[in-house]
Amino acid sequence: MLVIGLTGGIGSGKSTAAQYFKRLGVPVIEADEIAREVVEPGGQVLERLEATFGPDILDHQGRLDRAVLRRIIFSDPVRRKQVEDVLHPAIRREMRRRLVGIEAPYCILAIPLLVEARQIELVDRVLVIDSSEELQRKRLASREGWTDAEIEGALLAQVTREKRLEYADDVIDNDADLGALERSVARLHRRYQTLAARFAGKHPSRRK
């Protein structure tokens, strides 16, 4: 099975692109979805986060307070690394487990930090959803609860646009409207179907 790593800067439109692939019947494994699942109460991941950052990281129901976690991640590189050291191994294990159960010509691994977390080895090709920083800022500003400082921190926490594009096998420019994004996904879907058929069982892979 051909495994496509879908990534892009924050606010670039990765999640929307992933949804368009899903509509076309493509299996999509989303790192963000797994990240939400692995921090459910009672699990080791949440316990480790609480042990590292204290009870303030939990809301009144004992669940992870995502706004607090966001402030931690985007305000302090050292503390961000501590969070990543807890979350990333758990997310990677679950992604590998889910991959084993998929039977399809190709699938999508939607990983926002594909480059930053050095998870390139999980995929065969990299698809970057690219967008201007101006649009990224605008989209983040429209999200509930995001402050200017958090937006700046989020942009600084990721690799540069240029660095991300160095890893790209395929690029979708998402500076236009949603219709253009959907059409671009449809075109790549057809290309990936062809590639999957051509290289089934023998395509060159980054995966380890």
Secondary structure as the mmCIF struct_conf table of DSSP 4:
data_model
#
loop_
_struct_conf.conf_type_id
_struct_conf.id
_struct_conf.beg_label_comp_id
_struct_conf.beg_label_asym_id
_struct_conf.beg_label_seq_id
_struct_conf.end_label_comp_id
_struct_conf.end_label_asym_id
_struct_conf.end_label_seq_id
STRN STRN1 LEU A 2 GLY A 8
BEND BEND1 GLY A 9 GLY A 9
TURN_TY1_P TURN_TY1_P1 ILE A 10 GLY A 11
BEND BEND2 SER A 12 GLY A 13
HELX_RH_AL_P HELX_RH_AL_P1 LYS A 14 ARG A 23
TURN_TY1_P TURN_TY1_P2 LEU A 24 GLY A 25
STRN STRN2 VAL A 28 GLU A 30
HELX_RH_AL_P HELX_RH_AL_P2 ALA A 31 VAL A 38
TURN_TY1_P TURN_TY1_P3 VAL A 39 VAL A 39
BEND BEND3 GLU A 40 GLU A 40
TURN_TY1_P TURN_TY1_P4 PRO A 41 GLY A 42
BEND BEND4 GLY A 43 GLY A 43
HELX_RH_AL_P HELX_RH_AL_P3 GLN A 44 PHE A 53
HELX_RH_3T_P HELX_RH_3T_P1 PRO A 55 ILE A 57
STRN STRN3 LEU A 58 LEU A 58
TURN_TY1_P TURN_TY1_P5 HIS A 60 GLN A 61
BEND BEND5 GLY A 62 ARG A 63
STRN STRN4 LEU A 64 LEU A 64
HELX_RH_AL_P HELX_RH_AL_P4 ARG A 66 SER A 75
HELX_RH_AL_P HELX_RH_AL_P5 PRO A 77 VAL A 100
TURN_TY1_P TURN_TY1_P6 GLY A 101 GLY A 101
BEND BEND6 ALA A 104 PRO A 105
STRN STRN5 TYR A 106 ALA A 110
TURN_TY1_P TURN_TY1_P7 PRO A 112 ARG A 118
HELX_RH_3T_P HELX_RH_3T_P2 ILE A 120 LEU A 122
BEND BEND7 ASP A 124 ASP A 124
STRN STRN6 ARG A 125 ASP A 130
HELX_RH_AL_P HELX_RH_AL_P6 GLU A 133 ALA A 141
TURN_TY1_P TURN_TY1_P8 SER A 142 SER A 142
BEND BEND8 ARG A 143 ARG A 143
TURN_TY1_P TURN_TY1_P9 GLU A 144 GLY A 145
HELX_RH_AL_P HELX_RH_AL_P7 ASP A 148 ALA A 157
BEND BEND9 GLN A 158 GLN A 158
HELX_LH_PP_P HELX_LH_PP_P1 VAL A 159 THR A 160
HELX_RH_AL_P HELX_RH_AL_P8 ARG A 161 GLU A 166
TURN_TY1_P TURN_TY1_P10 TYR A 167 TYR A 167
BEND BEND10 ASP A 169 ASP A 169
STRN STRN7 ASP A 170 ASP A 173
BEND BEND11 ASP A 175 ALA A 176
HELX_RH_AL_P HELX_RH_AL_P9 LEU A 178 PHE A 199
TURN_TY1_P TURN_TY1_P11 ALA A 200 LYS A 202
#
